């Protein structure tokens, strides 16, 4: 399995943060693993150009695409609670490319490391040329749709001391302003991946409606209307 390879072992060592009290934070690492697995699956789609594709470079770039956050944390520029709270910047992608190149030297061929670094640097370009970069961008974007996006929202807003009201309000506003449709058109290249993103949004809508009902107690009213007549 890929997760047992030396690349994955090295990436886990690099991306799991540990605070002064010894507590491990695996949030960024789990995201990176998920993106790497998504990228591998997307690269196998029929509409993916595979002639020039370097699957190992894609895997390395996917694992390290958020590593710039860890670099800043270890430099003392941010706290662990700041990690991935904002979109990753060009500076962070550059730091990720440097860390990846240094850490995987000796594990991968120099040409593969160069390709992976180029993929990371291209993530900030408006026109993405390398097939690996397009695949990575799609794999990363999938985390913004569906229940995974809700997990990210809960993670951020819990750290900010906010509760379910704020989570529901954020979801409702994004629906009202057509955020999801615009985001799919802007960030996803593959038509197959777009279909998955749409499906995830529909699933999240159902879940959020249930959450809203439980949070406001509407489900109680509905249940009591069904139960009380039978009890009389």
Buried (B, 14 or more C-beta within 10 A) or exposed (E): EEEEEEBBEBBBEBBBBEEEEEEEBEBBBEBBBBBBBBBBBBBEBEEBEEEEBBBBBBBBBBBBBBBBBBBBBEEEEBEBEEBBBEEBEEEBBBBBBBBBBEBBEEBBEEEBBBBBBBBBBBBBEEEBEBBBBBBBBBBBBBBBBBEBBBBBBBBBBEBEEBEBEBBBEBBEEBBEEEBBEEBBEEBBBBEBBBEBBBEBBEEBBEBBEEBBBEBEEEEEEEEEEEEEEEEE
